[in-house]
Amino acid sequence: MTTRTAGPLIVRLSNWVGEVVLSLPALRRLADAGYRLQLVGPGWSPALLEGTGWPVAARARGLWPATRQLRALDATLRGAAAPRTPALLFTKSLSSALEARLGGLAPAGYARDGRSPLLAAAYPLPQFAHAGHAYWHLVSCMLGADAPFPNELGLVPSARQRQRAAALLESQRVTARRYVLLCPFSGPDDRERRKVWPGFGELADRLIARDVPVLVCPGPGEESLAAETLPQARQLTGVDLGVYAALLESAASVVANDTGPGHLAAAVGARLVSVYGPQSVAAWAPLGARVRLFHDAGGWPSALQVAAAVLE
């Protein structure tokens, strides 16, 4: 792909919340280089990135609907006589490269999953100390210049999302900076719940005994699990990811497993106690100045240890 200093660029976002959050510095770097970003990602991504001001389209489901969607975006973004709109794939799958090529784009990305023939530029994927560096490196390859990875991810919820979060807290008679938000979930790939810290219930009891309000925001399908795991916590249901980010931002502390909301909390600058168990990998730990990571390959921390970190 020819490096540009300006012009439209379609970016195919990752399919996971944590990875989209980790890609924020790379996206900001592209915008700073003069690209007019058009992001395409999962259905939750427009709400997640609302505060950035970048246009985000929810990807149409299925190969042909997604292809038609990309063709329409291409026609909107480029002039009648312009070449194909460039695309950068933060995904690493063959299917995403095929969609982009059938959609009339000129995609670039990592040479993975046998998709190199479909890419206008295919870059080798090195090993990285942290997963977030892969997106930064991909942008470095595209721009033809390296730069230091930033210290913070810098996600900011929109004003509307902050107002919605404040209204939810008021409905619960909870004051900002006084509550602890717990995230006792893991992704759908963790079917045996090996990444879920078993101490959430005891932690909630300890916090409530100290007169600290405890909140939980279950995602779609997680409501019954939240009620079972944390019956003593106040549930806020039906919260989109942008409002969730605003709630995390205004919490006194957040406690999360190896899961997307943990990355979300770190990205908005929340005070995060991140509980990584023996099944979690340090390369996927949340990045942020206010992250306290518990990670021991030998076992989980106790509820007493985590409570002390939350209340210190």
C-alpha positions in Angstrom: 0.0 0.0 0.0 1.2 3.5 -0.8 1.7 5.6 2.3 -0.6 8.6 2.4 -0.6 11.7 4.5 -4.3 12.3 4.0 -7.4 10.7 2.6 -10.0 8.2 3.6 -9.1 5.0 5.3 -11.4 2.1 6.2 -10.3 0.3 9.3 -11.7 -3.1 10.1 -11.8 -3.4 13.9 -11.1 -6.5 16.0 -14.1 -8.6 17.1 -13.2 -8.4 20.8 -13.8 -5.5 23.2 -10.4 -5.7 24.8 -8.6 -5.7 21.5 -10.5 -2.7 20.1 -9.6 -0.8 23.3 -6.0 -1.8 22.9 -6.0 -0.6 19.3 -7.0 3.0 20.3 -3.5 4.5 20.2 -2.9 3.0 16.8 -6.2 4.5 15.5 -5.3 7.9 17.0 -1.9 7.7 15.3 -3.6 7.2 12.0 -5.9 10.2 12.5 -2.9 12.3 13.5 -1.2 11.3 10.3 -4.1 12.9 8.4 -6.3 9.9 7.6 -10.1 10.3 7.6 -11.0 7.2 9.4 -14.1 5.1 8.7 -14.2 2.3 11.3 -16.1 -0.9 10.8 -16.6 -3.4 13.6 -19.0 -5.4 15.7 -22.4 -4.1 16.6 -21.2 -2.8 20.0 -18.3 -0.8 18.5 -20.3 2.4 17.7 -21.3 2.9 21.3 -17.9 2.0 22.6 -16.2 4.6 20.4 -18.8 7.3 20.4 -16.7 9.6 22.4 -13.8 9.5 19.8 -15.9 11.3 17.1 -14.8 8.9 14.5 -17.5 7.4 12.3 -18.1 3.8 13.2 -20.3 1.4 11.2 -21.6 -1.8 12.7 -20.4 -4.6 10.4 -23.3 -6.3 8.5 -23.6 -10.0 9.3 -22.6 -12.5 6.7 -20.1 -12.4 3.8 -22.3 -10.8 1.1 -24.0 -8.3 3.3 -20.6 -7.2 4.6 -19.2 -7.0 1.1 -22.1 -4.8 -0.1 -21.6 -2.6 3.0 -17.9 -2.1 2.1 -18.7 -1.3 -1.5 -21.2 1.3 -0.4 -18.6 2.8 2.0 -16.0 2.8 -0.7 -18.3 4.6 -3.1 -19.1 7.2 -0.5 -15.5 7.9 0.6 -13.7 8.1 -2.7 -14.3 10.4 -5.7 -15.6 9.1 -8.9 -12.1 8.9 -10.5 -10.2 8.0 -7.4 -8.6 4.6 -6.9 -9.9 2.0 -4.5 -10.2 3.2 -0.9 -7.4 1.8 1.2 -8.3 -0.4 4.2 -6.3 -1.6 7.2 -7.3 -4.9 8.8 -6.8 -5.1 12.6 -8.4 -8.6 12.2 -6.1 -11.4 11.2 -8.5 -13.7 9.5 -8.8 -14.9 5.9 -12.5 -14.0 5.9 -12.0 -10.3 6.7 -9.4 -10.0 3.9 -11.8 -11.7 1.5 -14.6 -9.3 2.5 -12.4 -6.3 1.9 -11.2 -7.5 -1.5 -14.7 -8.4 -2.7 -15.8 -5.0 -1.3 -13.5 -3.3 -3.8 -11.0 -2.1 -1.3 -7.2 -2.2 -1.2 -6.6 -4.0 2.2 -3.4 -4.2 4.2 -2.8 -6.3 7.2 -0.7 -9.0 8.8 0.2 -12.0 6.7 -1.8 -14.5 8.5 -4.3 -17.3 7.8 -3.1 -17.7 4.2 -4.6 -14.4 3.2 -1.5 -12.6 1.8 -2.7 -13.0 -1.9 -5.8 -10.9 -1.0 -3.8 -8.1 0.6 -2.4 -5.1 -1.2 0.3 -5.1 1.5 1.0 -8.0 3.8 3.3 -7.5 6.8 4.9 -10.2 8.9 3.6 -10.5 12.5 6.4 -10.5 15.0 6.2 -11.6 18.7 5.3 -8.8 21.1 5.7 -8.3 24.8 2.1 -7.1 24.9 -0.8 -7.7 22.5 -1.6 -4.0 22.1 1.8 -3.5 20.4 0.7 -5.5 17.4 -1.8 -2.8 16.3 0.8 -0.1 16.9 3.4 -2.0 14.8 0.9 -2.6 12.0 0.3 1.2 11.8 4.1 1.7 11.9 4.5 -0.6 8.9 1.8 1.3 7.0 3.2 4.7 7.8 6.8 3.6 7.2 8.0 5.0 10.5 8.1 3.7 14.1 7.3 5.6 17.2 7.2 4.9 21.0 4.0 3.2 22.2 2.1 5.7 24.5 1.6 5.2 28.2 -2.2 5.5 28.2 -5.0 4.3 25.9 -7.0 7.5 26.4 -10.7 6.4 25.9 -13.1 9.2 26.7 -16.9 8.5 26.9 -19.2 11.0 25.1 -21.1 13.7 27.0 -24.3 11.8 26.4 -22.8 8.6 27.8 -21.6 10.4 30.9 -25.0 12.0 31.4 -26.7 8.6 31.1 -24.3 7.1 33.6 -25.0 9.9 36.1 -28.7 9.3 35.7 -28.3 5.6 36.4 -26.2 6.3 39.5 -28.8 8.8 40.7 -31.6 6.2 40.3 -29.6 3.9 42.5 -28.8 6.7 45.0 -25.1 6.1 44.5 -22.6 8.9 44.5 -19.7 9.0 42.0 -16.3 8.1 43.3 -17.9 6.2 46.2 -18.9 2.9 44.7 -16.9 -0.2 43.5 -17.9 -1.8 40.2 -17.2 -5.5 39.9 -16.8 -7.4 36.6 -17.2 -11.1 37.4 -17.4 -12.3 33.8 -15.1 -13.7 31.1 -15.5 -14.0 27.4 -17.6 -16.7 25.6 -14.5 -18.6 24.7 -14.0 -19.3 28.4 -16.7 -21.9 28.6 -15.3 -23.5 31.8 -14.9 -20.1 33.5 -11.3 -20.7 34.2 -10.5 -17.0 34.0 -13.2 -16.1 36.6 -11.9 -15.2 40.0 -13.8 -17.2 42.6 -13.6 -14.5 45.3 -16.1 -12.0 44.0 -18.9 -12.9 46.4 -16.7 -12.7 49.5 -15.2 -9.4 48.2 -18.7 -7.9 47.8 -19.6 -8.9 51.3 -16.4 -7.3 52.7 -17.1 -4.1 50.8 -20.7 -3.8 51.8 -19.7 -4.4 55.4 -17.6 -1.3 55.0 -20.6 0.6 53.7 -19.2 0.7 50.1 -21.9 0.3 47.4 -21.2 -2.5 45.0 -22.4 -2.4 41.4 -22.3 -4.9 38.6 -23.2 -4.3 34.9 -24.0 -7.7 33.2 -24.0 -7.8 29.5 -26.7 -9.5 27.4 -27.2 -13.0 28.7 -25.2 -12.4 31.8 -28.0 -11.2 34.1 -28.7 -14.6 35.7 -25.0 -15.2 36.2 -24.6 -11.8 37.9 -27.6 -12.5 40.2 -26.1 -15.9 41.1 -22.6 -14.7 41.6 -23.3 -11.3 43.2 -26.9 -11.4 44.7 -25.9 -8.6 47.1 -24.7 -6.2 44.4 -26.9 -3.6 42.6 -27.4 -4.6 39.0 -27.5 -2.1 36.2 -28.7 -4.0 33.1 -29.1 -2.9 29.5 -26.0 -0.7 29.6 -24.2 -0.2 26.3 -20.4 -0.2 26.3 -20.0 3.6 26.2 -22.2 4.1 29.2 -20.4 1.2 30.9 -17.1 3.1 30.2 -18.6 6.2 31.9 -19.6 4.1 34.9 -16.2 2.6 35.2 -14.6 6.0 34.9 -16.5 7.4 37.8 -16.1 4.4 40.2 -13.9 4.6 43.2 -12.4 1.3 42.1 -13.1 -1.5 39.6 -12.3 -5.2 40.1 -12.2 -7.3 36.9 -11.2 -10.6 35.6 -9.2 -11.2 32.4 -12.0 -9.7 30.3 -13.0 -6.8 28.0 -14.4 -4.6 30.8 -11.1 -4.7 32.5 -9.4 -3.2 29.5 -12.2 -0.7 29.2 -11.7 0.4 32.8 -8.0 0.9 32.3 -8.6 2.8 29.1 -10.8 5.4 30.8 -8.2 5.8 33.6 -10.2 4.0 36.3 -8.5 2.7 39.4 -8.5 -1.0 38.4 -7.6 -4.1 40.4 -7.1 -6.6 37.7 -7.3 -10.3 38.9 -5.5 -12.6 36.4 -5.5 -16.3 37.3 -3.3 -19.2 36.3 -5.1 -19.5 32.9 -4.5 -15.8 31.9 -1.5 -14.5 29.9 0.4 -11.4 31.0 0.6 -10.2 27.4 -3.1 -9.5 27.6 -3.1 -7.5 30.8 -4.8 -4.1 30.9 -2.6 -1.1 30.2 -3.0 2.0 32.4 -1.3 4.1 35.0 -3.8 3.1 37.7 -3.8 -0.7 37.1 -2.9 -3.0 40.0 -2.4 -6.5 38.6 -2.7 -9.7 40.6 -1.2 -12.5 38.4 0.3 -15.6 39.9 0.6 -18.8 37.8 0.4 -20.7 41.1 -3.2 -19.6 42.0 -5.6 -16.9 42.8 -5.3 -14.1 45.3 -7.6 -14.2 48.4 -10.6 -11.9 48.8 -8.8 -10.3 51.7 -5.8 -9.3 49.5 -8.0 -7.9 46.8 -10.2 -6.0 49.3 -7.0 -4.4 50.8 -6.0 -3.3 47.3 -9.4 -1.9 46.6 -9.6 0.0 49.9 -6.1 1.3 50.2 
